[in-house]
Amino acid sequence: MTNPSENTQPLQIDPVQIPGMVNPVDYPEDHHGGIPLSLASSGNIRSVVDPWLNMSVNDSADALLNESDNSVVNKIIQSGEENQQFTMDLPATLLRDGINSLRLRVTRLNQPEPVTSQPLKVLYYTPRPGGQVTGSGDNPNLIMTLPAEVISDGVNAERAKNGVDIRLSYVYMRQHDVITLYRDGRETTYKVTAAQAAAGAVVVRLLTNDFWQDNEKFALRFRVTDQLGNSSGPQAIWSSTTLINVYIRKEPELDLIRPKVLEAKESGGTLLNFIKDFYDAKFATVEVNYTGSDTGQTVRVKWLGRNFTYPTEVQTVKTPGETLHFQIPRLEVIDTMGGGGRAEVTYTVRLPGTTEDKTSRDLNLAFTEQKHLLGQPTINSDRTNLRVYYPTLEAPYRVRMALHGVTTRYSDEVDIVNESYTNFPIPAAWITENRGKDVMFNYTLKRTGTSEPLIFSWCLRVRL
């Protein structure tokens, strides 16, 4: 039996405890945790009270809420309950939205001045995000708004690239709510900011990667959960579903017609007259235009010459139907023509988001012949001498060699004295400046004392 004198000792009352309280939570006011609505499913929130020092029969415990000193729930200690933990059920309807302060006041029969615990400060959200909705199905309080043209026309590659803004709104939006957006089988989450909560709406911009598959009925809907775990609904969790037509990856109908070489002006664009239309040109210009050309496609031209394939740089189509132009260096043309040689000119198209190159039909390009066919020169093993060759000539000619490397270098023009070949020592300085680099050698013949055009040889490709 408790000695009455013991009941006069000062009391230290512990705050009540809430089983299932959520921690941590983010809120500007001081708090100890949060109470989710699931703890109030019966209409009450259970609190646990630890025994105080020398708990006695007829001691009285009162639960106090917020600023009021009026008892919300009272408990009188009965015989056999001394020094035992007990529970008190707090009516959930009395809690306000936001921070609530819960205190425990204890009064003893022979100690009329009650003692009150420090407050337990808890965050409570009511109503739930989107409000309380009866029954299942779509939640009418979760509103998703898409641009009218997206609803009517769908989303193509260009629109997806520029972005589609979706407005998500619902009642009782709070900072730190987590919105889950369902995108036709995939989900993305967004945390609500203070500014968005104040505005009552979140605008989400969806880009190409968000529209992850083509579907004529691409489904969009959303749900929301606050930071305490309270979900929209509670059974009508999702907004209504909006279906849109997404068609950003459907391959266009491509007709990859053969390219054009603008300098080839004879025989329907299949014959390049070297002397008349190309003699002074620095490049051959390849023009590409095809059915199905669209923004973001990448295009490259290939020039298959005598024994080398020259790939151009890659160009990206900026506007649908755009005409593209590519440059083939002069030496690639010179190294292809002669002896009935032809160039096979094609281009490849790669669609956005793919790795497959689709090849066009080819342009089989012929060339007019020069007066003499000059093959490629040869070089000795130590890369110090170039030998150039020519057929039996009908008149005196002069010959000159060229090295095309870091800089184009030309030898002196010399008279031909040997009837089949001429040797050119390669200057050491030329070799030094191109050491370890791929270069091209060729040579030209010039008929002495005339204005006849130069005759160009094929090229020797070698690494110095």
GIHUMO-V11262 format. One record per residue. N is the residue number from 1. SS is DSSP state (A for helix, B for strand, O for the rest). Layout:
n = (N,N)
ss = (SS,SS)
This chain:
n = (1,2,3,4,5,6,7,8,9,10,11,12,13,14,15,16,17,18,19,20,21,22,23,24,25,26,27,28,29,30,31,32,33,34,35,36,37,38,39,40,41,42,43,44,45,46,47,48,49,50,51,52,53,54,55,56,57,58,59,60,61,62,63,64,65,66,67,68,69,70,71,72,73,74,75,76,77,78,79,80,81,82,83,84,85,86,87,88,89,90,91,92,93,94,95,96,97,98,99,100,101,102,103,104,105,106,107,108,109,110,111,112,113,114,115,116,117,118,119,120,121,122,123,124,125,126,127,128,129,130,131,132,133,134,135,136,137,138,139,140,141,142,143,144,145,146,147,148,149,150,151,152,153,154,155,156,157,158,159,160,161,162,163,164,165,166,167,168,169,170,171,172,173,174,175,176,177,178,179,180,181,182,183,184,185,186,187,188,189,190,191,192,193,194,195,196,197,198,199,200,201,202,203,204,205,206,207,208,209,210,211,212,213,214,215,216,217,218,219,220,221,222,223,224,225,226,227,228,229,230,231,232,233,234,235,236,237,238,239,240,241,242,243,244,245,246,247,248,249,250,251,252,253,254,255,256,257,258,259,260,261,262,263,264,265,266,267,268,269,270,271,272,273,274,275,276,277,278,279,280,281,282,283,284,285,286,287,288,289,290,291,292,293,294,295,296,297,298,299,300,301,302,303,304,305,306,307,308,309,310,311,312,313,314,315,316,317,318,319,320,321,322,323,324,325,326,327,328,329,330,331,332,333,334,335,336,337,338,339,340,341,342,343,344,345,346,347,348,349,350,351,352,353,354,355,356,357,358,359,360,361,362,363,364,365,366,367,368,369,370,371,372,373,374,375,376,377,378,379,380,381,382,383,384,385,386,387,388,389,390,391,392,393,394,395,396,397,398,399,400,401,402,403,404,405,406,407,408,409,410,411,412,413,414,415,416,417,418,419,420,421,422,423,424,425,426,427,428,429,430,431,432,433,434,435,436,437,438,439,440,441,442,443,444,445,446,447,448,449,450,451,452,453,454,455,456,457,458,459,460,461,462,463,464)
ss = (O,O,O,A,A,A,A,A,O,O,O,O,O,O,O,O,B,O,O,O,O,B,O,O,O,O,O,O,O,O,O,O,B,B,B,O,A,A,A,A,O,O,O,B,B,B,B,B,B,O,O,O,O,O,O,O,O,O,O,B,B,B,B,B,B,O,O,O,O,O,B,B,B,B,B,B,O,O,O,O,O,O,O,O,O,B,B,B,B,B,B,A,A,A,O,O,O,B,B,B,B,B,B,B,B,B,B,B,O,O,B,B,B,B,B,B,O,O,O,B,B,B,B,B,O,O,O,O,O,O,O,B,B,O,O,O,O,O,O,O,O,O,B,B,B,O,O,A,A,A,A,A,A,O,B,O,A,A,A,A,A,A,O,B,B,B,B,B,B,O,O,O,O,O,O,O,O,B,B,B,B,B,B,O,O,B,B,B,B,B,B,O,O,A,A,A,A,A,A,O,B,B,B,B,B,B,O,A,A,A,O,O,O,O,B,B,B,B,B,B,B,B,B,B,B,O,O,O,O,O,B,O,B,B,O,O,O,O,O,O,O,B,B,B,B,B,O,O,O,O,O,O,O,O,B,O,O,O,O,B,B,O,O,O,O,B,O,O,O,O,B,B,O,A,A,A,A,A,O,O,O,O,B,B,B,B,B,B,O,O,B,O,O,O,O,O,O,B,B,B,B,B,B,B,O,O,O,O,B,B,B,O,O,O,B,B,O,O,O,O,O,O,O,B,B,B,B,B,B,A,A,A,A,A,O,O,O,O,O,O,O,O,B,B,B,B,B,B,B,B,O,O,O,O,O,O,O,B,B,O,O,O,B,B,B,B,B,O,O,O,O,O,O,O,O,O,O,B,B,O,O,O,O,O,B,B,B,B,B,O,O,O,O,O,O,O,B,B,B,B,B,B,B,B,O,O,O,B,B,B,O,O,O,B,B,O,O,O,O,O,B,B,B,B,B,O,O,A,A,A,A,A,A,O,O,O,O,B,B,B,B,B,B,B,B,B,B,O,O,O,O,O,O,O,B,B,O,O,O,B,B,B,B,O)
